[in-house]
Amino acid sequence: MKIVGVTSCPSGVAHTYMAAEALILAGQNHGVEVLIETQGGAGVENKLKSKDIEDAVCVILTNDISIKGEERFKGKKVIRMGVSEIIKKADAIVLKVKNTFK
């Protein structure tokens, strides 16, 4: 099972990367592959590949600011949350996705 996502915050620094790390660690804890693209102060990093998006059961997007290239996720199940909420609830989010898309 694969989940992809994009994290970004208004300042594009710490919270962007904290949210990405939280989701990736939650994926490791639950045996789910999680690939996260960050859109921060350093620009776009770890850009998601079309194949990874296609293979993903869902997409997690931050909604603190607009995401560049959001049209890539058309037709996919999308979860939108604030960066702070993702950081706090990453484990629960990944577990819920895993149980929903078994």
C-alpha positions as CSV (number, residue, x, y, z in Angstrom):
1,M,0.0,0.0,0.0
2,K,1.2,3.5,-0.9
3,I,0.2,6.9,0.3
4,V,1.6,10.1,-1.3
5,G,1.3,13.6,-0.2
6,V,2.5,17.2,-0.3
7,T,3.4,19.3,2.7
8,S,3.8,23.0,2.7
9,C,3.3,25.8,5.2
10,P,3.1,29.6,5.0
11,S,6.8,30.1,5.9
12,G,7.9,27.0,4.1
13,V,10.4,26.0,6.7
14,A,10.2,23.8,9.8
15,H,6.5,22.7,9.8
16,T,6.7,21.6,6.1
17,Y,9.5,19.2,6.9
18,M,8.1,18.2,10.4
19,A,4.8,17.1,8.7
20,A,6.6,15.2,6.0
21,E,8.7,13.4,8.6
22,A,5.7,12.6,10.8
23,L,3.8,11.0,7.9
24,I,6.9,9.0,6.7
25,L,7.6,7.7,10.2
26,A,3.9,6.8,10.7
27,G,4.0,4.8,7.5
28,Q,7.1,2.9,8.7
29,N,5.3,2.1,11.9
30,H,2.3,0.7,10.1
31,G,4.0,-1.0,7.1
32,V,2.7,1.6,4.6
33,E,4.9,3.2,2.0
34,V,4.6,7.0,2.3
35,L,6.1,9.4,-0.2
36,I,6.0,13.1,0.6
37,E,6.8,16.0,-1.6
38,T,7.8,19.1,0.3
39,Q,7.1,22.6,-1.1
40,G,9.0,25.0,1.1
41,G,11.6,27.7,1.3
42,A,14.0,25.5,-0.7
43,G,11.4,25.0,-3.4
44,V,10.0,21.6,-4.4
45,E,11.9,18.7,-3.0
46,N,11.2,14.9,-3.4
47,K,8.9,15.7,-6.3
48,L,6.3,12.9,-6.7
49,K,6.5,10.7,-9.8
50,S,3.4,10.1,-11.9
51,K,3.7,6.3,-11.3
52,D,3.8,6.8,-7.5
53,I,0.7,9.0,-7.6
54,E,-1.1,6.5,-9.8
55,D,-0.2,3.6,-7.4
56,A,-1.3,5.5,-4.3
57,V,-4.5,4.7,-2.5
58,C,-4.9,8.3,-1.4
59,V,-3.2,11.7,-1.3
60,I,-2.6,13.8,1.8
61,L,-2.3,17.5,1.2
62,T,-1.8,20.4,3.5
63,N,-4.4,23.1,3.3
64,D,-2.5,25.9,5.0
65,I,-1.5,27.4,1.6
66,S,-2.1,26.3,-1.9
67,I,-0.2,23.4,-3.3
68,K,1.6,23.8,-6.6
69,G,0.7,21.1,-9.2
70,E,-2.4,20.0,-7.4
71,E,-4.0,19.0,-10.7
72,R,-1.8,15.9,-10.7
73,F,-4.1,14.4,-8.1
74,K,-7.4,14.6,-10.0
75,G,-9.5,11.5,-9.5
76,K,-7.6,10.4,-6.4
77,K,-9.0,10.3,-2.9
78,V,-7.6,13.4,-1.1
79,I,-7.3,14.1,2.6
80,R,-6.7,17.8,3.4
81,M,-5.4,18.9,6.8
82,G,-3.4,21.7,8.3
83,V,0.3,21.1,8.8
84,S,0.1,21.3,12.6
85,E,-2.8,18.8,12.6
86,I,-0.8,16.4,10.4
87,I,2.2,16.6,12.8
88,K,0.0,15.8,15.8
89,K,-2.2,13.1,14.1
90,A,0.1,11.5,11.5
91,D,0.0,8.0,13.1
92,A,-3.8,8.0,13.3
93,I,-4.1,9.3,9.8
94,V,-1.9,6.6,8.3
95,L,-3.6,3.9,10.4
96,K,-7.1,5.0,9.2
97,V,-6.0,5.0,5.6
98,K,-4.5,1.6,6.0
99,N,-7.7,0.2,7.5
100,T,-9.9,1.9,5.0
101,F,-8.1,0.7,1.9
102,K,-7.2,-2.8,3.0
